Amino acid sequence: MQTLPSLDAHAHIDPSRTSQELSEAGAVLAMTLSLEEADKVIGRKESLIAWGVGCHPRKLTAQNAFNPDRFADLARRAPIIGEVGLDVAYQVPLERQLSTLRAVLSFAAKCPRIVSLHSFGTNSSSLTRSTALLLDELRHTPVAAPILHWWTGTAAETRQAVELGCYFSVHSAVARRSLFRTQVPLERLLVESDHGWADPPGAIPHRVIWVVYLLSALLKMDVREVRQLVWQNFSEVVHLTGTRDLLPQALADLLPS
C-alpha cells in the first residue's frame, strides 16, 4: 500500500512563505481570507499545496471589497473556493455575507470547484443560526460535494447536510462531538487543522495526525485505515467536482483510483 502523507482539508498559510518552507507541510488545501490574498497565491507551484480563493465572512474589509467578476477570474484558475460562508456572530452585515456567498455558490454551481464552507455562530437577539442559513443557501443553489469546515450544526442539521451531499472536514475539537459517530457516514469525513495564518507550516502534519488519532479511537479504526479513508474521500470530492486537472500534479498522483 502506498505511504500517504498527511492531508489537511482546511488550513491558512501566509502567502509570504516560500516553497521551501512549505515542503514539510504535507498535502494541504490552503484557504485564503480575501480576493487580495488569493491574488498573491493563485498560480503558485508547490507540489502538495492546493490554493483556494476565499472571502472570509468575518472579514469586513474583504467582504466590502468582494467583486464577483474578480472572484470568477481567480476561481477559474484554482481548484478550491475557500474560505467562504456565513457567520452571524460577527459584525459583518448578514446581507453583505449572503450577497458574497450567493455569488460564490452561483459560480460553483456552473463551474464546480472544491468548496470549503464556514458556518459559525448564533445571533442571540434572533436565534438565527449560521448553520441553518447555510443549508438553506445550499438547497437554493446546490453545488457538488460541498465541504463543511468546523461544522457545529445540530444532529438534525447534520442529517440534512448529509442529504445535501455535504462532506465534513473535522478538527479535533469538532471530532469529539458524538454526532460525527452517529450522523456522518464514514465516506463523508475529512480532517483539518484550521492551521493559523501566522503559524509555521511544518506544524500542520503534527496537528492533523492528532485528529487522525482521535478519529481512530472514536471510530475504532486503525490509524492507517483512517488516513486511507480520508484520502479516498478526498479523491471522491475531486471526482465529483472534476477538479483533478487543476490540482498540483504530485497531489493528483496520490489520489486513490
N, C-alpha and C positions, 0 to 999 in steps of 0.2 A: 504494500500500500504506500502511495506517495506521502512523504512527510510534508505536511502543510504548515505554513506559517500562521501566526495569529491573524484573525480577520476582525477588524473593528468597523462596525457598521455606522458609527457616528462619532466623529472627533473634530476638533478645531485645531488648526495649525497656523502659526504665524507665517504669513507669506514671505517674510524675510529669511526664513530658514532655508539653508542650502540643501541641495540634493544629497550631499554627503551626510548632513545632519539627519536627514530623513531615512537613511539607508538601514537603520536598525529599528524602524518603527513597525515593521511587519506590513501586512496588507491593510490599507486604510481607505475608508470613504470619508474624505475630508470636506467638511461643510464650510461655507462662508457666511458671513453675517450681513453682507451688503453687496450691491452690484459693484461698488467701487473696489471692494476686496476681491470679488470674483474676477474682475478685470485684470488683476495682478497675477492670477494663478492659472486661468484657463489657457491651455496650450503648453503648460509645463510637462516635462517628460520623465518624471520619476517612475521607476519600473513597477512599483506596487502601490502607488498613491493615485487614487482617482479623485479629482477635484470637482466640487459642486458649485452651483450658482444659487446663492441664497439671499434672503431679505428677512432677517430675524424679526418676529413680531414685537419683541421688547425694545427694538432699536428705533427710536422716533426719527432720528436723522435719516436712517436707511429707509424707513417706511415713507417718509415725506419725499425722498429723492427717487423712489421707485418709478421706473419708466417701462411700460410693457414692451415697447419696441426694443429698447436696450437689453431688457431681460431676455427676450426671444433671441436676439442676436447671440448673446452669450450662451444660452441654453442649447442652441443648435450645435454648438461646438463642445458640449460637455455631456458626460454620461449621467450626471447626477443633478437633481434640483434639491437644494437643501442648504441651510436650514430655513424652512418656511413654516407658517402655521398661524395659530391663534393663541393669545394669552390675555384673558380678560382681567387678570390680576394686576397688570401693568398699565402705566399711564399713557399708553398709545391709544388714541380713539379707536373703538371697535370698528367703526365704519371704514377707517383707513386700513386696518388689518384685513377686513373682509374684502375690500377692493383689491388689495395686493394678492391675497390668496386666490380669489376668483380668477384673476388674470393668469396666475401660475397654473391653476388646475385646468383652465381652458387650453393653455398651451400644451400641457402634458396629456390631455385627452386626445389631442390631434397629433402630437409628436411625442410618443411615450419616452419617459426617462425614469431612472431610479429616483423616487421622490421620498425624501425624509421629512416627516411632518411633526411639528411641535404643537402640543395642545395641553396647556397647563393653566391651572388656576380657576377659582370660582369668584364671581363678583358678589361680595357679601350683601350688597344692597338689593340685588335682584335674584341672587342664587343662580345666575346664569353660569353654566359650566362650559369651559373651553372644549372639553371632550365631546359633549353633545353637539355643540355648534359645528365642530369639525366634521363629525359624522354626517350632519345634515348637508354640509357642503359636498362631501364625497358622494352622497346619494344624488345630489343635484347634478354633479359633474364627475362621473366615475372616471378613475384613472387606473392603469394597470399596476397591480401589486404595490399599493402604497405602503410605506413603512412608517409605523407609529413609533416615534422616538420617545423614550422615557414615559411610557403610557401610564396614566393614573386614572383611567376610566373605571366605572363600576363594573361589576360582573355582567350586568345586563348590557351595558355599553360595549363591553369586550366581546360578548357574543354577537352583537350587531356588527362590530368591526370585522370579526371573522367572516360573517356572512357577506360583507362587502369586499372580501378578498384581501384584507389587510395582513401585513406582516408586522412583527413586533421586535424592535431592537431593544434589548433589555440591559440595563445597568445593574450592578449588584444590589443597589438599594431597591430596585423595582423587582428583580428576580425573586426576592424573598416573599413577595405577595402571593398568597395561595392561589389567586385566580390564574396565575400563569401555569399552575399544575392542573387546574380544573377546567379552564375555559379556552386555553390557547392550544391548538394542535401542535405537536412537535414540529411538523413540517412548516410552521409559520414563525419559528423562533430564529432570531439573530442575536448577536451580542455586541455591546458597545461599551466604550469607556466614558463618552462625553468629555474627552480629554480637553483640558483648558487651553485656550489660545496661547497663553504665555508659558505653558509648561514644556519641559524638554520632550521632544518626540520619542526619545528612547524609553520613556516611561510607559508608552502605550501598550506594548505587549504584556508587561507585568500587570497592568490594570485589567486588561482583557482576560488574562489567564485566571484571575480570581473570579471573574464572572463564570468562566467555564467550569472551574472547580465547584462553585456554588451550585450551578445547574446540574453538575454531575451528581452531587449529593442529594439534591432535591428530587431529581428525576430518576435516581438510582441507575445511572448510566456510567460507563467508563469515560474518563476524560477524553480519550482519543475518539470515542464514539460521538461525544458532544461536539468536538471540533469538526469532525467529518460531517455531522448533521448540519452545522452552521454553514459550512461551505456548500453542501448540497442545496440548502435552502436559498443561499445567495445565488447559486447557479440558476435556480428556478426563477428568481426575480429577474435576473439578466435575460433569461429566455423569454419570459412574459413581456418584458419591456423592449426586447430587441436591441439591447444596448451593447452587446458583446464587442462589436467593432469600434465602439467609442472608448472602451477601456484600454489602459496600457496593455501592450501585448503580453508581457510577462504575467500580469494579473489574469488576463483572459485565459492564458495557457494552464493556469492552476485549477480552473473550473472543472468539476467532475462532469463527465459526459453523460 
